[in-house]
Amino acid sequence: MKILFFAGALRKDSCNKKFVREAMRLVEAKDGHQTEFLDLKYYPMLPYDGDIESASGVPETTVKLGAKIREADALIVSTPEYNGSIPGILKNVIDWLSREKQVSLTGKPLLLLGASPGALGAVRSLWHTRQPFEVLGVHVFPGMMGLSNAYNAFDEQGRLKEEKTTQQLQKLIDQFLDYLK
Ligand SMILES: Cc1cc2nc3c(=O)[nH]c(=O)nc-3n(C[C@H](O)[C@H](O)[C@H](O)COP(=O)(O)O)c2cc1C
């Protein structure tokens, strides 16, 4: 299985990048999976604009990202929560991808994670982020995990500090990998 990991966040110290990298580390501890982390900072896309699309098609970065997604058997994505919902950066990426004809998201399995410094752990964003993916036919795994208090959750190496949090993530990943079989 080829699994692609990314966060719906750009900043270098992003807790969602850390969280999805921890998910990747746990997947890599299992045999038989190829993994790749992808940083959306290096796939910049202007806000969706139909005039840009009419004049020059989808951005080159969308085509490149689409190719990565097309090659992947499954996706694991960690999303921040902005104003109780999906962050614009991630929604914009989804919108552009939906216009890229060479990539079909239909049937692509997706595990959704979220992280926030607050007490709710991006849980509202998780539910809102499911929706556009599901509209595009993505098979969003029923289980999700929101990480609360995320600024204090990682050590200097970016590893989750709490064993019980690692175990919770491990359990969800095991369920997702079983589902992929
Ligand atoms: C515009 C904006 C809106 C935000 N709204 C929320 C929110 O509704 N809920 C929440 O838990 N955190 C909210 N936050 C705080 C983010 O969770 C925090 O910036 C987090 O670090 C973003 O994820 P990242 O670390 O992966 O970049 C907001 C941050 C910004 C910049």
The ligand as an SDF file (V2000), in Angstrom:
LIG
                    3D

 31 33  0  0  0  0  0  0  0  0999 V2000
   -7.9760   32.2450   11.4470 C   0  0  0  0  0  0  0  0  0  0  0  0
   -7.8350   31.2800   12.5960 C   0  0  0  0  0  0  0  0  0  0  0  0
   -8.9620   30.7220   13.1650 C   0  0  0  0  0  0  0  0  0  0  0  0
   -8.8390   29.7980   14.1980 C   0  0  0  0  0  0  0  0  0  0  0  0
   -9.9680   29.2120   14.7150 N   0  0  0  0  0  0  0  0  0  0  0  0
   -9.8470   28.1860   15.5980 C   0  0  0  0  0  0  0  0  0  0  0  0
  -10.9850   27.4420   16.0140 C   0  0  0  0  0  0  0  0  0  0  0  0
  -12.1010   27.6910   15.6260 O   0  0  0  0  0  0  0  0  0  0  0  0
  -10.7910   26.3930   16.8500 N   0  0  0  0  0  0  0  0  0  0  0  0
   -9.5520   26.0620   17.3130 C   0  0  0  0  0  0  0  0  0  0  0  0
   -9.4370   25.0850   18.0670 O   0  0  0  0  0  0  0  0  0  0  0  0
   -8.4530   26.7530   16.9520 N   0  0  0  0  0  0  0  0  0  0  0  0
   -8.5740   27.8100   16.1010 C   0  0  0  0  0  0  0  0  0  0  0  0
   -7.4780   28.5000   15.6850 N   0  0  0  0  0  0  0  0  0  0  0  0
   -6.1660   28.1660   16.2610 C   0  0  0  0  0  0  0  0  0  0  0  0
   -5.5300   27.0390   15.4860 C   0  0  0  0  0  0  0  0  0  0  0  0
   -6.0160   25.8080   15.9880 O   0  0  0  0  0  0  0  0  0  0  0  0
   -4.0070   27.1170   15.6510 C   0  0  0  0  0  0  0  0  0  0  0  0
   -3.5200   28.2790   14.9950 O   0  0  0  0  0  0  0  0  0  0  0  0
   -3.3050   25.8720   15.1500 C   0  0  0  0  0  0  0  0  0  0  0  0
   -1.9530   25.9540   15.5380 O   0  0  0  0  0  0  0  0  0  0  0  0
   -3.4110   25.7480   13.6370 C   0  0  0  0  0  0  0  0  0  0  0  0
   -2.8860   24.5250   13.2280 O   0  0  0  0  0  0  0  0  0  0  0  0
   -1.3360   24.3250   12.8680 P   0  0  0  0  0  0  0  0  0  0  0  0
   -0.5460   24.3450   14.1660 O   0  0  0  0  0  0  0  0  0  0  0  0
   -1.3010   22.9530   12.2570 O   0  0  0  0  0  0  0  0  0  0  0  0
   -0.9140   25.4190   11.9330 O   0  0  0  0  0  0  0  0  0  0  0  0
   -7.5580   29.4520   14.6740 C   0  0  0  0  0  0  0  0  0  0  0  0
   -6.4380   30.0330   14.0910 C   0  0  0  0  0  0  0  0  0  0  0  0
   -6.5600   30.9360   13.0640 C   0  0  0  0  0  0  0  0  0  0  0  0
   -5.3090   31.5220   12.4320 C   0  0  0  0  0  0  0  0  0  0  0  0
  1  2  1  0
  2  3  1  0
  2 30  2  0
  3  4  2  0
  4  5  1  0
  4 28  1  0
  5  6  2  0
  6  7  1  0
  6 13  1  0
  7  8  2  0
  7  9  1  0
  9 10  1  0
 10 11  2  0
 10 12  1  0
 12 13  2  0
 13 14  1  0
 14 15  1  0
 14 28  1  0
 15 16  1  0
 16 17  1  0
 16 18  1  0
 18 19  1  0
 18 20  1  0
 20 21  1  0
 20 22  1  0
 22 23  1  0
 23 24  1  0
 24 25  2  0
 24 26  1  0
 24 27  1  0
 28 29  2  0
 29 30  1  0
 30 31  1  0
M  END
$$$$
